[in-house]
Amino acid sequence: MSEIKIPTSQTERIEARIIPKSSCYIIEIVYEKAEETTENQQIAGVDLGVNNLIALTTNQTGIAPLLIKGRPLKAINTFYNKQRSCLQYQLNSHNKSSSHR
């Protein structure tokens, strides 16, 4: 019902969504695609996070899942941000914009 034309590559469109945002509209076009078979393929699943930095598992037998903690890295980042904030406060109180520290 509109004069707007959007070229698409697929012919099997399922639906089109128009999502209003504060300054624009987002148009999502949903297609149906046949699922690929995964017989005799090695597949790994990776989940990135904050408290658990990496969770990894595979479909292979004999390989244990891997879980890497992210809390030590998160603590280092928090400490860095705290130190930077203190130094930035000192710069602002002396009306400076930079220092060697």
C-alpha positions in Angstrom: 0.0 0.0 0.0 3.1 2.2 -0.2 5.1 3.5 -3.0 8.4 2.3 -1.3 10.0 -0.7 -3.2 12.5 -2.9 -1.4 14.4 -5.3 -3.6 14.8 -8.8 -2.0 16.7 -11.8 -3.2 14.5 -14.7 -2.0 11.0 -15.5 -3.3 9.9 -17.5 -0.2 9.1 -14.6 2.1 7.3 -15.5 5.3 6.6 -12.1 6.7 7.8 -8.5 6.8 7.9 -6.5 10.0 8.1 -2.7 10.3 9.5 -1.6 13.7 9.2 2.0 14.6 12.2 3.6 16.5 12.5 7.1 17.8 14.1 8.6 14.6 13.6 5.9 12.0 11.8 2.7 11.0 13.5 -0.8 10.8 12.2 -3.2 8.2 12.8 -6.9 8.8 12.0 -9.4 6.1 11.8 -13.1 7.2 12.6 -15.9 4.8 12.3 -19.7 5.0 15.4 -21.6 4.3 15.9 -25.4 4.2 18.0 -26.8 7.1 21.3 -28.2 6.1 22.1 -31.7 7.2 25.0 -32.2 9.5 25.8 -35.9 9.2 29.4 -36.8 10.2 30.3 -33.2 10.7 32.3 -31.9 13.7 30.3 -29.1 15.3 31.3 -26.9 18.3 29.1 -24.5 20.2 30.7 -21.5 21.9 29.0 -19.2 24.4 30.7 -15.9 25.3 29.8 -14.3 28.5 31.0 -12.2 31.5 31.1 -14.4 34.6 31.9 -17.4 32.4 34.1 -16.0 29.7 33.8 -19.0 27.4 31.7 -22.1 27.5 32.6 -24.6 24.7 31.2 -28.0 23.8 31.3 -30.3 20.8 29.4 -33.2 19.3 32.6 -35.4 19.4 32.9 -38.2 21.9 35.9 -38.1 24.2 36.3 -34.3 24.2 35.3 -32.7 27.5 33.4 -29.5 27.5 35.5 -26.4 28.3 34.5 -23.6 30.8 36.8 -20.6 31.3 36.1 -18.2 34.2 35.7 -14.6 33.4 35.5 -13.2 36.9 39.3 -12.5 37.3 39.3 -10.6 34.1 36.2 -8.7 35.2 37.9 -7.8 38.5 41.0 -6.5 36.7 38.8 -4.3 34.5 36.8 -3.0 37.5 40.0 -2.1 39.3 41.4 -0.3 36.2 38.1 1.7 35.8 38.2 2.7 39.5 41.9 3.9 39.3 41.2 5.7 36.1 38.2 7.4 37.6 40.2 8.6 40.6 43.0 10.0 38.4 40.4 11.7 36.1 38.8 13.3 39.2 42.3 14.7 40.2 42.8 16.1 36.8 39.5 17.8 36.8 40.0 19.3 40.2 43.3 20.9 39.0 41.7 22.1 35.7 44.0 19.9 33.6 43.1 17.7 30.6 46.0 15.2 30.6 49.0 14.0 32.6 51.8 11.5 32.2 50.0 9.0 34.5 
